[in-house]
C-alpha cells in the first residue's frame, strides 16, 4: 500500500523470515536457529508449544493515510479453518502528528444486524470507537476487535506470528488496476467481538527507571523501560527468549563480559540460556521488553 510503510523487524513467518547478518551464523534464518538451538534459544516450554516457528512478530508501521478497517481471528478459529494462527497484537505509539487518530472497538453496544446495516450503508465509522492519539500511548488489540490505523502515526507492533487479516472496509479505494480491494465480509462476521469495552487505551506508569507492564496475555508479555541509568535484568525465572526493541535513544547491552550497542529502531533477541543482562543507556533510552511466559 503506497500510503503505509511497514517493516517486519523480527520475524519467523514463512518467506519473511529474519536472517542473521554477521558472525558464524550469517545467512541462517531465525527458524533455522531454532531448529539447531531449540530450547536454549527460545525456551523449552516455548519450543514444546511452537516447535521451529518463532512465536511473535515485531513490526514498525508508518501510516500516511487511514488503513483498512479490519479484524483478526483467534487461534481456535484459525485452527478450525487450517489457516495457521490467530492474531492478537499490541501497539505502542512511537510518534503521532497533531490530531492523529485510530479506530479500536465500538463506541456503543452493537449487535450483528446493526453492524451489517452500517456496513451496507457505509456509515460504519459512526458506531466505531475513534481515539485521538498521542506519542507514548498503548493499545492492546485482542483477536476479534475491529480496528484501523489512522494517518500520521508511527507504531511499534507486537503480535502473534500470523498474517491472518479480514478486511472489513477500505474506504472505497481502488487498487493500481482500478478495482476495489477484496473484502472479507463473511469471515469478519464470524470472528468480530461485538462487546463494548470499558476502555480501549492502556494505562501504565511512565516513570524513568521503573519497568511498567503494557500487556500480559497467553501470546506475549510486553514491558516498557525508560532508562536514564543502568539496570540489571534477570531472566532466570522465565523459560523464554527475550526481545528488546529500542524505541528511542541509544545504549549498550552487557552480558557475560561482552556487550552489544544499540540505537533507535534496533531489535535484540536474547536467548533463553542467557539468564541476565545489564542495560546501560548513553543518556536516555526507551525499550519494549517482550517475552512469553506460562507456556506449559
Phi and psi restraints in degrees (value plus and minus 20) as a CYANA .aco file:
   2 UNK   PHI     -87.5   -47.5
   2 UNK   PSI     -42.2    -2.2
   3 UNK   PHI    -118.9   -78.9
   3 UNK   PSI      -2.3    37.7
   4 UNK   PHI    -162.3  -122.3
   4 UNK   PSI     108.9   148.9
   5 UNK   PHI    -125.1   -85.1
   5 UNK   PSI     107.4   147.4
   6 UNK   PHI    -151.7  -111.7
   6 UNK   PSI     108.2   148.2
   7 UNK   PHI    -140.1  -100.1
   7 UNK   PSI     106.2   146.2
   8 UNK   PHI    -108.9   -68.9
   8 UNK   PSI      80.1   120.1
   9 UNK   PHI     -95.5   -55.5
   9 UNK   PSI     -61.5   -21.5
  10 UNK   PHI    -159.7  -119.7
  10 UNK   PSI      97.4   137.4
  11 UNK   PHI    -167.4  -127.4
  11 UNK   PSI     117.8   157.8
  12 UNK   PHI    -133.4   -93.4
  12 UNK   PSI      -5.9    34.1
  13 UNK   PHI     -88.9   -48.9
  13 UNK   PSI     117.8   157.8
  14 UNK   PHI     -73.8   -33.8
  14 UNK   PSI     113.0   153.0
  15 UNK   PHI      51.1    91.1
  15 UNK   PSI     -21.9    18.1
  16 UNK   PHI    -153.6  -113.6
  16 UNK   PSI      19.3    59.3
  17 UNK   PHI    -104.5   -64.5
  17 UNK   PSI     117.3   157.3
  18 UNK   PHI     -85.7   -45.7
  18 UNK   PSI     123.4   163.4
  19 UNK   PHI    -144.5  -104.5
  19 UNK   PSI     118.1   158.1
  20 UNK   PHI     -85.8   -45.8
  20 UNK   PSI     112.5   152.5
  21 UNK   PHI    -111.0   -71.0
  21 UNK   PSI     -51.9   -11.9
  22 UNK   PHI    -165.4  -125.4
  22 UNK   PSI     157.0   197.0
  23 UNK   PHI      60.7   100.7
  23 UNK   PSI    -195.6  -155.6
  24 UNK   PHI     -91.5   -51.5
  24 UNK   PSI     -30.9     9.1
  25 UNK   PHI    -120.0   -80.0
  25 UNK   PSI     -12.0    28.0
  26 UNK   PHI     -73.9   -33.9
  26 UNK   PSI     114.9   154.9
  27 UNK   PHI      73.4   113.4
  27 UNK   PSI     -31.6     8.4
  28 UNK   PHI    -104.6   -64.6
  28 UNK   PSI     118.1   158.1
  29 UNK   PHI     -97.6   -57.6
  29 UNK   PSI     140.6   180.6
  30 UNK   PHI     -78.3   -38.3
  30 UNK   PSI     -64.3   -24.3
  31 UNK   PHI     -88.9   -48.9
  31 UNK   PSI     -46.8    -6.8
  32 UNK   PHI     -85.8   -45.8
  32 UNK   PSI     -58.1   -18.1
  33 UNK   PHI     -83.7   -43.7
  33 UNK   PSI     -59.1   -19.1
  34 UNK   PHI     -84.5   -44.5
  34 UNK   PSI     -58.5   -18.5
  35 UNK   PHI     -79.4   -39.4
  35 UNK   PSI     -56.4   -16.4
  36 UNK   PHI    -104.7   -64.7
  36 UNK   PSI     -67.2   -27.2
  37 UNK   PHI    -119.0   -79.0
  37 UNK   PSI     -34.9     5.1
  38 UNK   PHI      25.7    65.7
  38 UNK   PSI    -144.9  -104.9
  39 UNK   PHI     -83.1   -43.1
  39 UNK   PSI     -46.3    -6.3
  40 UNK   PHI     -82.2   -42.2
  40 UNK   PSI     -48.6    -8.6
  41 UNK   PHI    -110.8   -70.8
  41 UNK   PSI     -71.0   -31.0
  42 UNK   PHI    -130.9   -90.9
  42 UNK   PSI     -26.5    13.5
  43 UNK   PHI      84.6   124.6
  43 UNK   PSI     119.7   159.7
  44 UNK   PHI     -82.4   -42.4
  44 UNK   PSI     -65.6   -25.6
  45 UNK   PHI     -88.9   -48.9
  45 UNK   PSI     -54.1   -14.1
  46 UNK   PHI     -87.8   -47.8
  46 UNK   PSI     -62.6   -22.6
  47 UNK   PHI     -84.7   -44.7
  47 UNK   PSI     -58.3   -18.3
  48 UNK   PHI     -82.7   -42.7
  48 UNK   PSI     -56.0   -16.0
  49 UNK   PHI    -103.2   -63.2
  49 UNK   PSI     -61.0   -21.0
  50 UNK   PHI    -129.3   -89.3
  50 UNK   PSI     -30.2     9.8
  51 UNK   PHI      43.9    83.9
  51 UNK   PSI    -155.7  -115.7
  52 UNK   PHI    -110.5   -70.5
  52 UNK   PSI      -6.1    33.9
  53 UNK   PHI    -121.4   -81.4
  53 UNK   PSI     100.6   140.6
  54 UNK   PHI     -85.4   -45.4
  54 UNK   PSI     108.9   148.9
  55 UNK   PHI    -103.2   -63.2
  55 UNK   PSI     -30.6     9.4
  56 UNK   PHI    -145.0  -105.0
  56 UNK   PSI     138.4   178.4
  57 UNK   PHI    -147.4  -107.4
  57 UNK   PSI     109.8   149.8
  58 UNK   PHI    -133.9   -93.9
  58 UNK   PSI     108.5   148.5
  59 UNK   PHI    -152.9  -112.9
  59 UNK   PSI     138.4   178.4
  60 UNK   PHI    -134.0   -94.0
  60 UNK   PSI     114.5   154.5
  61 UNK   PHI    -146.3  -106.3
  61 UNK   PSI     105.6   145.6
  62 UNK   PHI    -140.4  -100.4
  62 UNK   PSI      86.9   126.9
  63 UNK   PHI    -125.3   -85.3
  63 UNK   PSI     110.6   150.6
  64 UNK   PHI    -126.2   -86.2
  64 UNK   PSI     -24.1    15.9
  65 UNK   PHI    -169.7  -129.7
  65 UNK   PSI     146.7   186.7
  66 UNK   PHI     -83.0   -43.0
  66 UNK   PSI     106.6   146.6
  67 UNK   PHI    -101.2   -61.2
  67 UNK   PSI     149.8   189.8
  68 UNK   PHI     -82.7   -42.7
  68 UNK   PSI     130.5   170.5
  69 UNK   PHI     -96.1   -56.1
  69 UNK   PSI     107.5   147.5
  70 UNK   PHI    -167.7  -127.7
  70 UNK   PSI     153.4   193.4
  71 UNK   PHI    -170.1  -130.1
  71 UNK   PSI     133.2   173.2
  72 UNK   PHI    -137.2   -97.2
  72 UNK   PSI     126.6   166.6
  73 UNK   PHI     -97.7   -57.7
  73 UNK   PSI     143.7   183.7
  74 UNK   PHI    -111.0   -71.0
  74 UNK   PSI     157.7   197.7
  75 UNK   PHI     -82.7   -42.7
  75 UNK   PSI     -58.7   -18.7
  76 UNK   PHI     -84.2   -44.2
  76 UNK   PSI     -64.5   -24.5
  77 UNK   PHI     -84.6   -44.6
  77 UNK   PSI     -65.0   -25.0
  78 UNK   PHI     -81.3   -41.3
  78 UNK   PSI     -61.1   -21.1
  79 UNK   PHI     -86.0   -46.0
  79 UNK   PSI     -60.7   -20.7
  80 UNK   PHI     -82.3   -42.3
  80 UNK   PSI     -56.0   -16.0
  81 UNK   PHI    -113.4   -73.4
  81 UNK   PSI     -19.5    20.5
  82 UNK   PHI      37.3    77.3
  82 UNK   PSI      27.0    67.0
  83 UNK   PHI    -140.2  -100.2
  83 UNK   PSI       8.3    48.3
  84 UNK   PHI      70.2   110.2
  84 UNK   PSI    -155.2  -115.2
  85 UNK   PHI    -127.4   -87.4
  85 UNK   PSI     142.7   182.7
  86 UNK   PHI     -95.6   -55.6
  86 UNK   PSI    -191.6  -151.6
  87 UNK   PHI    -165.6  -125.6
  87 UNK   PSI      78.0   118.0
  88 UNK   PHI    -121.2   -81.2
  88 UNK   PSI     120.8   160.8
  89 UNK   PHI    -164.2  -124.2
  89 UNK   PSI     151.1   191.1
  90 UNK   PHI    -161.8  -121.8
  90 UNK   PSI     119.8   159.8
  91 UNK   PHI    -133.9   -93.9
  91 UNK   PSI     114.1   154.1
  92 UNK   PHI    -132.8   -92.8
  92 UNK   PSI     106.3   146.3
  93 UNK   PHI    -103.5   -63.5
  93 UNK   PSI      87.3   127.3
  94 UNK   PHI     -99.2   -59.2
  94 UNK   PSI     -53.1   -13.1
  95 UNK   PHI    -177.4  -137.4
  95 UNK   PSI     130.1   170.1
  96 UNK   PHI    -169.7  -129.7
  96 UNK   PSI     106.5   146.5
  97 UNK   PHI     -85.9   -45.9
  97 UNK   PSI     136.3   176.3
  98 UNK   PHI     -79.1   -39.1
  98 UNK   PSI     110.9   150.9
  99 UNK   PHI      64.9   104.9
  99 UNK   PSI     -16.6    23.4
 100 UNK   PHI     -83.2   -43.2
 100 UNK   PSI     131.8   171.8
 101 UNK   PHI    -169.1  -129.1
 101 UNK   PSI     142.4   182.4
 102 UNK   PHI    -163.6  -123.6
 102 UNK   PSI     145.9   185.9
 103 UNK   PHI    -130.7   -90.7
 103 UNK   PSI     112.4   152.4
 104 UNK   PHI    -170.5  -130.5
 104 UNK   PSI      95.5   135.5
 105 UNK   PHI      54.3    94.3
 105 UNK   PSI    -185.5  -145.5
 106 UNK   PHI    -128.4   -88.4
 106 UNK   PSI     137.0   177.0
 107 UNK   PHI    -121.6   -81.6
 107 UNK   PSI     -14.9    25.1
 108 UNK   PHI    -181.3  -141.3
 108 UNK   PSI     141.9   181.9
 109 UNK   PHI     -80.4   -40.4
 109 UNK   PSI     112.3   152.3
 110 UNK   PHI    -153.4  -113.4
 110 UNK   PSI     116.4   156.4
 111 UNK   PHI    -131.6   -91.6
 111 UNK   PSI     148.3   188.3
 112 UNK   PHI     -76.9   -36.9
 112 UNK   PSI     -64.7   -24.7
 113 UNK   PHI     -84.2   -44.2
 113 UNK   PSI     -59.9   -19.9
 114 UNK   PHI     -84.7   -44.7
 114 UNK   PSI     -62.1   -22.1
 115 UNK   PHI     -78.8   -38.8
 115 UNK   PSI     -66.8   -26.8
 116 UNK   PHI     -82.8   -42.8
 116 UNK   PSI     -59.0   -19.0
 117 UNK   PHI     -80.3   -40.3
 117 UNK   PSI     -65.9   -25.9
 118 UNK   PHI     -90.0   -50.0
 118 UNK   PSI     -55.9   -15.9
 119 UNK   PHI     -83.2   -43.2
 119 UNK   PSI     -66.1   -26.1
 120 UNK   PHI     -88.5   -48.5
 120 UNK   PSI     -51.1   -11.1
 121 UNK   PHI    -111.2   -71.2
 121 UNK   PSI     -16.7    23.3
 122 UNK   PHI      39.2    79.2
 122 UNK   PSI      17.0    57.0
 123 UNK   PHI    -139.4   -99.4
 123 UNK   PSI       7.6    47.6
 124 UNK   PHI     -77.8   -37.8
 124 UNK   PSI     -55.8   -15.8
 125 UNK   PHI     -78.1   -38.1
 125 UNK   PSI     -47.9    -7.9
 126 UNK   PHI     -82.1   -42.1
 126 UNK   PSI     -48.2    -8.2
 127 UNK   PHI    -126.7   -86.7
 127 UNK   PSI     -15.9    24.1
 128 UNK   PHI    -116.6   -76.6
 128 UNK   PSI     129.8   169.8
 129 UNK   PHI    -103.1   -63.1
 129 UNK   PSI      96.0   136.0
 130 UNK   PHI    -124.8   -84.8
 130 UNK   PSI     104.3   144.3
 131 UNK   PHI    -129.4   -89.4
 131 UNK   PSI     109.4   149.4
 132 UNK   PHI     -92.8   -52.8
 132 UNK   PSI     117.3   157.3
 133 UNK   PHI    -141.2  -101.2
 133 UNK   PSI     118.8   158.8
 134 UNK   PHI    -146.1  -106.1
 134 UNK   PSI     138.5   178.5
 135 UNK   PHI     -76.2   -36.2
 135 UNK   PSI     118.5   158.5
 136 UNK   PHI      68.4   108.4
 136 UNK   PSI     -22.1    17.9
 137 UNK   PHI    -104.7   -64.7
 137 UNK   PSI     138.3   178.3
 138 UNK   PHI    -151.1  -111.1
 138 UNK   PSI     118.7   158.7
 139 UNK   PHI    -153.2  -113.2
 139 UNK   PSI     105.1   145.1
 140 UNK   PHI    -117.1   -77.1
 140 UNK   PSI     111.3   151.3
 141 UNK   PHI    -145.5  -105.5
 141 UNK   PSI      70.3   110.3
 142 UNK   PHI     -86.3   -46.3
 142 UNK   PSI     135.0   175.0
 143 UNK   PHI     -72.4   -32.4
 143 UNK   PSI     119.2   159.2
 144 UNK   PHI      79.2   119.2
 144 UNK   PSI     -32.5     7.5
 145 UNK   PHI    -108.4   -68.4
 145 UNK   PSI     103.1   143.1
 146 UNK   PHI     -86.4   -46.4
 146 UNK   PSI     118.6   158.6
 147 UNK   PHI    -179.4  -139.4
 147 UNK   PSI     144.7   184.7
 148 UNK   PHI    -181.1  -141.1
 148 UNK   PSI     122.0   162.0
 149 UNK   PHI    -111.3   -71.3
 149 UNK   PSI     114.7   154.7
 150 UNK   PHI    -114.1   -74.1
 150 UNK   PSI     152.6   192.6
 151 UNK   PHI     -91.0   -51.0
 151 UNK   PSI     133.8   173.8
 152 UNK   PHI      60.8   100.8
 152 UNK   PSI      -0.2    39.8
 153 UNK   PHI    -137.4   -97.4
 153 UNK   PSI     116.7   156.7
 154 UNK   PHI    -136.2   -96.2
 154 UNK   PSI      97.0   137.0
 155 UNK   PHI    -139.7   -99.7
 155 UNK   PSI     126.3   166.3
 156 UNK   PHI    -119.2   -79.2
 156 UNK   PSI     109.6   149.6
 157 UNK   PHI    -139.3   -99.3
 157 UNK   PSI     109.9   149.9
 158 UNK   PHI    -132.8   -92.8
 158 UNK   PSI     108.0   148.0
 159 UNK   PHI    -170.4  -130.4
 159 UNK   PSI     148.3   188.3
 160 UNK   PHI     -82.8   -42.8
 160 UNK   PSI     134.9   174.9
 161 UNK   PHI     -94.3   -54.3
 161 UNK   PSI      76.1   116.1
 162 UNK   PHI    -185.1  -145.1
 162 UNK   PSI     129.8   169.8
 163 UNK   PHI    -143.4  -103.4
 163 UNK   PSI       7.0    47.0
 164 UNK   PHI    -103.9   -63.9
 164 UNK   PSI      87.4   127.4
 165 UNK   PHI    -151.7  -111.7
 165 UNK   PSI     109.4   149.4
 166 UNK   PHI    -124.7   -84.7
 166 UNK   PSI      94.1   134.1
 167 UNK   PHI    -101.5   -61.5
 167 UNK   PSI     103.3   143.3
 168 UNK   PHI    -113.3   -73.3
 168 UNK   PSI     -67.2   -27.2
 169 UNK   PHI    -175.0  -135.0
 169 UNK   PSI     117.9   157.9
 170 UNK   PHI    -143.9  -103.9
 170 UNK   PSI      11.0    51.0
 171 UNK   PHI      41.0    81.0
 171 UNK   PSI       4.6    44.6
 172 UNK   PHI      39.4    79.4
 172 UNK   PSI       8.8    48.8
 173 UNK   PHI     -96.5   -56.5
 173 UNK   PSI     134.5   174.5
 174 UNK   PHI    -126.6   -86.6
 174 UNK   PSI     128.1   168.1
 175 UNK   PHI    -101.0   -61.0
 175 UNK   PSI    -195.3  -155.3
 176 UNK   PHI     -89.2   -49.2
 176 UNK   PSI     -26.8    13.2
 177 UNK   PHI    -125.4   -85.4
 177 UNK   PSI     -12.7    27.3
 178 UNK   PHI      62.8   102.8
 178 UNK   PSI      -4.9    35.1
 179 UNK   PHI    -127.0   -87.0
 179 UNK   PSI     130.3   170.3
 180 UNK   PHI     -87.0   -47.0
 180 UNK   PSI     122.1   162.1
 181 UNK   PHI     -89.6   -49.6
 181 UNK   PSI     130.2   170.2
 182 UNK   PHI     -83.1   -43.1
 182 UNK   PSI     115.7   155.7
 183 UNK   PHI    -128.8   -88.8
 183 UNK   PSI     138.0   178.0
 184 UNK   PHI    -142.8  -102.8
 184 UNK   PSI      39.4    79.4
 185 UNK   PHI     -80.1   -40.1
 185 UNK   PSI     -68.9   -28.9
 186 UNK   PHI     -89.1   -49.1
 186 UNK   PSI     -62.8   -22.8
 187 UNK   PHI     -82.3   -42.3
 187 UNK   PSI     -61.4   -21.4
 188 UNK   PHI     -81.0   -41.0
 188 UNK   PSI     -61.9   -21.9
 189 UNK   PHI     -80.1   -40.1
 189 UNK   PSI     -49.9    -9.9
 190 UNK   PHI     -95.3   -55.3
 190 UNK   PSI     -39.4     0.6
 191 UNK   PHI    -140.4  -100.4
 191 UNK   PSI     -30.8     9.2
 192 UNK   PHI     -84.0   -44.0
 192 UNK   PSI     114.7   154.7
 193 UNK   PHI    -111.9   -71.9
 193 UNK   PSI      90.3   130.3
 194 UNK   PHI    -106.7   -66.7
 194 UNK   PSI     -19.1    20.9
 195 UNK   PHI     -90.1   -50.1
 195 UNK   PSI     134.3   174.3
 196 UNK   PHI    -117.6   -77.6
 196 UNK   PSI      99.2   139.2
 197 UNK   PHI     -99.3   -59.3
 197 UNK   PSI     131.3   171.3
 198 UNK   PHI     -86.0   -46.0
 198 UNK   PSI     -58.9   -18.9
 199 UNK   PHI    -173.7  -133.7
 199 UNK   PSI     135.5   175.5
 200 UNK   PHI    -133.7   -93.7
 200 UNK   PSI     -38.3     1.7
 201 UNK   PHI    -115.1   -75.1
 201 UNK   PSI     116.5   156.5
 202 UNK   PHI    -104.0   -64.0
 202 UNK   PSI     107.8   147.8
 203 UNK   PHI    -110.5   -70.5
 203 UNK   PSI     118.6   158.6
 204 UNK   PHI    -173.5  -133.5
 204 UNK   PSI     137.9   177.9
 205 UNK   PHI     -97.9   -57.9
 205 UNK   PSI      99.3   139.3
 206 UNK   PHI    -134.4   -94.4
 206 UNK   PSI      60.6   100.6
 207 UNK   PHI    -149.8  -109.8
 207 UNK   PSI     118.7   158.7
 208 UNK   PHI     -76.0   -36.0
 208 UNK   PSI     118.4   158.4
 209 UNK   PHI      48.8    88.8
 209 UNK   PSI      -5.2    34.8
 210 UNK   PHI    -142.8  -102.8
 210 UNK   PSI      85.5   125.5
 211 UNK   PHI     -76.9   -36.9
 211 UNK   PSI     119.3   159.3
 212 UNK   PHI    -146.2  -106.2
 212 UNK   PSI     113.2   153.2
 213 UNK   PHI    -100.7   -60.7
 213 UNK   PSI     110.6   150.6
 214 UNK   PHI    -123.7   -83.7
 214 UNK   PSI     -53.6   -13.6
 215 UNK   PHI    -178.9  -138.9
 215 UNK   PSI     117.8   157.8
 216 UNK   PHI    -158.9  -118.9
 216 UNK   PSI      97.7   137.7
 217 UNK   PHI    -169.8  -129.8
 217 UNK   PSI     159.1   199.1
 218 UNK   PHI     -86.3   -46.3
 218 UNK   PSI     -37.0     3.0
 219 UNK   PHI    -115.2   -75.2
 219 UNK   PSI     -46.7    -6.7
 220 UNK   PHI    -192.0  -152.0
 220 UNK   PSI     136.8   176.8
 221 UNK   PHI    -138.5   -98.5
 221 UNK   PSI     113.6   153.6
 222 UNK   PHI    -148.0  -108.0
 222 UNK   PSI     104.4   144.4
 223 UNK   PHI    -135.6   -95.6
 223 UNK   PSI     133.7   173.7
 224 UNK   PHI    -130.9   -90.9
 224 UNK   PSI     108.4   148.4
 225 UNK   PHI    -141.1  -101.1
 225 UNK   PSI      97.3   137.3
 226 UNK   PHI    -131.6   -91.6
 226 UNK   PSI      86.3   126.3
 227 UNK   PHI    -132.7   -92.7
 227 UNK   PSI     113.6   153.6
 228 UNK   PHI    -138.8   -98.8
 228 UNK   PSI     -18.2    21.8
 229 UNK   PHI    -168.2  -128.2
 229 UNK   PSI     145.0   185.0
 230 UNK   PHI     -86.0   -46.0
 230 UNK   PSI     129.4   169.4
 231 UNK   PHI    -162.8  -122.8
 231 UNK   PSI     118.7   158.7
 232 UNK   PHI    -113.8   -73.8
 232 UNK   PSI     111.8   151.8
 233 UNK   PHI    -138.7   -98.7
 233 UNK   PSI     101.4   141.4
 234 UNK   PHI    -125.6   -85.6
 234 UNK   PSI     106.2   146.2
 235 UNK   PHI    -135.9   -95.9
 235 UNK   PSI      -8.5    31.5
 236 UNK   PHI     -86.9   -46.9
 236 UNK   PSI     -38.8     1.2
 237 UNK   PHI    -103.3   -63.3
 237 UNK   PSI     -32.5     7.5
 238 UNK   PHI    -123.9   -83.9
 238 UNK   PSI     114.8   154.8
 239 UNK   PHI    -115.8   -75.8
 239 UNK   PSI      49.1    89.1
 240 UNK   PHI    -179.2  -139.2
 240 UNK   PSI     135.1   175.1
 241 UNK   PHI     -85.5   -45.5
 241 UNK   PSI     147.0   187.0
 242 UNK   PHI    -150.8  -110.8
 242 UNK   PSI     126.4   166.4
 243 UNK   PHI    -142.3  -102.3
 243 UNK   PSI     113.4   153.4
 244 UNK   PHI    -135.2   -95.2
 244 UNK   PSI      97.9   137.9
 245 UNK   PHI    -128.8   -88.8
 245 UNK   PSI      96.6   136.6
 246 UNK   PHI    -102.9   -62.9
 246 UNK   PSI      97.4   137.4
 247 UNK   PHI    -108.8   -68.8
 247 UNK   PSI     -51.5   -11.5
 248 UNK   PHI    -185.3  -145.3
 248 UNK   PSI     119.6   159.6
 249 UNK   PHI      71.7   111.7
 249 UNK   PSI    -183.3  -143.3
 250 UNK   PHI    -174.7  -134.7
 250 UNK   PSI     145.5   185.5
 251 UNK   PHI     156.3   196.3
 251 UNK   PSI    -178.5  -138.5
 252 UNK   PHI    -162.6  -122.6
 252 UNK   PSI     131.9   171.9
 253 UNK   PHI    -127.7   -87.7
 253 UNK   PSI     102.7   142.7
 254 UNK   PHI    -123.1   -83.1
 254 UNK   PSI     117.8   157.8
 255 UNK   PHI    -175.6  -135.6
 255 UNK   PSI     112.5   152.5
 256 UNK   PHI      22.3    62.3
 256 UNK   PSI      21.2    61.2
 257 UNK   PHI      67.2   107.2
 257 UNK   PSI     -29.2    10.8
 258 UNK   PHI    -127.1   -87.1
 258 UNK   PSI     156.0   196.0
 259 UNK   PHI    -174.2  -134.2
 259 UNK   PSI     133.7   173.7
 260 UNK   PHI    -147.5  -107.5
 260 UNK   PSI      97.8   137.8
 261 UNK   PHI     -95.6   -55.6
 261 UNK   PSI     130.5   170.5
 262 UNK   PHI    -168.1  -128.1
 262 UNK   PSI     141.0   181.0
 263 UNK   PHI    -165.8  -125.8
 263 UNK   PSI     158.5   198.5
 264 UNK   PHI     -70.3   -30.3
 264 UNK   PSI     108.7   148.7
 265 UNK   PHI      75.1   115.1
 265 UNK   PSI     -34.4     5.6
 266 UNK   PHI     -96.8   -56.8
 266 UNK   PSI     128.6   168.6
 267 UNK   PHI    -150.7  -110.7
 267 UNK   PSI     103.8   143.8
 268 UNK   PHI    -134.3   -94.3
 268 UNK   PSI     107.6   147.6
 269 UNK   PHI    -118.1   -78.1
 269 UNK   PSI      99.2   139.2
 270 UNK   PHI    -122.1   -82.1
 270 UNK   PSI     100.3   140.3
 271 UNK   PHI     -88.7   -48.7
 271 UNK   PSI     133.4   173.4
 272 UNK   PHI     -78.6   -38.6
 272 UNK   PSI     -54.3   -14.3
 273 UNK   PHI     -90.2   -50.2
 273 UNK   PSI     -34.9     5.1
 274 UNK   PHI    -107.7   -67.7
 274 UNK   PSI      87.2   127.2
 275 UNK   PHI    -105.0   -65.0
 275 UNK   PSI     -36.1     3.9
 276 UNK   PHI    -175.3  -135.3
 276 UNK   PSI     130.3   170.3
 277 UNK   PHI    -160.8  -120.8
 277 UNK   PSI     144.5   184.5
 278 UNK   PHI    -144.0  -104.0
 278 UNK   PSI     109.3   149.3
 279 UNK   PHI    -122.6   -82.6
 279 UNK   PSI     104.5   144.5
 280 UNK   PHI    -140.3  -100.3
 280 UNK   PSI      88.2   128.2
 281 UNK   PHI     -93.5   -53.5
 281 UNK   PSI     129.7   169.7
 282 UNK   PHI     -89.0   -49.0
 282 UNK   PSI     -67.8   -27.8
 283 UNK   PHI    -154.2  -114.2
 283 UNK   PSI     -82.3   -42.3
 284 UNK   PHI    -164.9  -124.9
 284 UNK   PSI     122.6   162.6
 285 UNK   PHI    -165.0  -125.0
 285 UNK   PSI     123.9   163.9
 286 UNK   PHI    -139.5   -99.5
 286 UNK   PSI     110.4   150.4
 287 UNK   PHI    -155.7  -115.7
 287 UNK   PSI     121.4   161.4
 288 UNK   PHI    -116.4   -76.4
 288 UNK   PSI     106.1   146.1
 289 UNK   PHI    -125.0   -85.0
 289 UNK   PSI     101.2   141.2
 290 UNK   PHI    -145.6  -105.6
 290 UNK   PSI     114.7   154.7
 291 UNK   PHI    -178.3  -138.3
 291 UNK   PSI     154.1   194.1
 292 UNK   PHI    -131.0   -91.0
 292 UNK   PSI     128.9   168.9
 293 UNK   PHI    -164.8  -124.8
 293 UNK   PSI     142.4   182.4
 294 UNK   PHI      36.9    76.9
 294 UNK   PSI      26.2    66.2
 295 UNK   PHI    -110.7   -70.7
 295 UNK   PSI     -25.6    14.4
